């Protein structure tokens, strides 16, 4: 039984299914196209960084060819470590048969008498700030690390656990450097961020080492029980990750057959309910509301859990929390939706202008760059968006009209407005960060997701594409989704080379327009009489 690093952040039931010999031919869901693309992007990023390191480190570095058989790669890695090679890219570490581990690491760096592992990841590993321990990409060794006065570490628990996995493999073959340090090279690929894996920065004061050991030991026991046909140590239970899991059809079938309580209340809350003997949706729905205070749930209000169960049994997509729905409205209104490509940047700001006529053309407009990200043309499109947006706000104010702007879940829009102001500071039309902060903290910026969350119970989720159909809205593209838009974007800008697909540009514009029309539809519906036809929670 040999497990890779991924098991420590994977659902326990998934670990069981992956190691259960009776499930080898079970039908699973195909990999989501967006996830598939992110995997491909990550592979390409690792190749690009490996080539960059090859240029920077020269003869000090050796690379283990990825196309060779597994055993041959492990032998080459072990030989390179025995020779004391300074840097080993694409390392395949020898199996730890006793510990039940196997795994690879993007880079091994000679340190003292052993090696430290370095991950190459296609996500951000720092934020603006100070205190991160970094070394230059051309000198990727822990001995060169210094406190960076421009960056702070962005929490990435999965990265730290993967580094501990590599350290345990290095220990098993006798090449651990002993200082329990690991590094990461992020999407910018301009520095190495070093993690002290002995630091007690996990919940309860635990270290990454202790967290990994507990998790890996548990997953190894789950996998062993599955492989040997013993009593399963993990049963299906719906969690957030189920949405993209290939095993979800199998788990969903079992959960629906059992009418399992996790179909309504996910994660730790489902565990709490089971411990109280509440295992089915029917049992939860049958609880008196006055006894809800004893449930001690954390992911959902106690009474909401009971009402959600009642709504789920009646197949109600929405239930009103309040008798009178309320959405902040303005004389002049703009719905905003941003499209980004992973951590590379925001390439489109779409807007839908409505309300009182202020001599600006109403309806949809988009501010977009079709230069492959990252590219400075993103500054131009953001500046044009902000300039038009600010002009509308100012005109409304000058005419004595109220103004509101709306988005659906402000985390993404806020992130990229602030990031764009920071990254492109000083470029023509780019606002200062203080101006962006003033706006996003004002009453003029309305997060419609929060409005929906506070005023509706949503048994099937609160996502835009879940809620909008109840308001009578549908997307024109049957494949519309954030994940698919990533693939469309790649084709639109020819990120993989070749010709740019102009039809995918139109597809993205249509998708973005439908997103802002959806928020417009939801808020106007919520302030109409039609919304009162949605059942009221107390009436359940």
Secondary structure, 3 states (H helix, E strand, C coil): CCECHHHHHCCHHHHHHHHCHHHCCCCCCCCCHHHHHHHHHHHHHHHHHHHHHHHHHHHHEEECCCCCCHHHHHHHHHHHHHHCCCEEEEEEEEEECCCCEEEEEEEEEEECCEEEEEEECCCCCEEECCCCEEEEHHHCCHHHCEECCCEEECCCHHHHHHHHHHHHHHHHHCCECCCCEEEEECCCCCEEEEEECCCCCEHHHECHHHHHHHHHHHHHHHHHHHHHCCCCCCCCCCCHHHHHCCCHHHHHHHHHHHCEHHHCCCHHHHHHHHHCCCCEHHHHHCCCHHHHHHCCCCCCCHHHHHHHHHHHHCCCCCEECCCCCCCCCCCEEEEEEEEEECCCEEEEEEEEEEECCCCCCCEEEEEECCCCCCCCHHHHHHHHHHHHHHHHHHHHHHCCCCEEEEECCHHHHHHHHHHHHHHCCCCCCCCCHHHHHHHHCCCCEEEHHHHHHHHEECCCCCCHHHHHHHHCCCCCCCCCCHHHHHHHHHHHHCCCCCCCCHHHHHHHHHHHHHHHHHHHHHHHHHCCHHHHHCCEHHHC
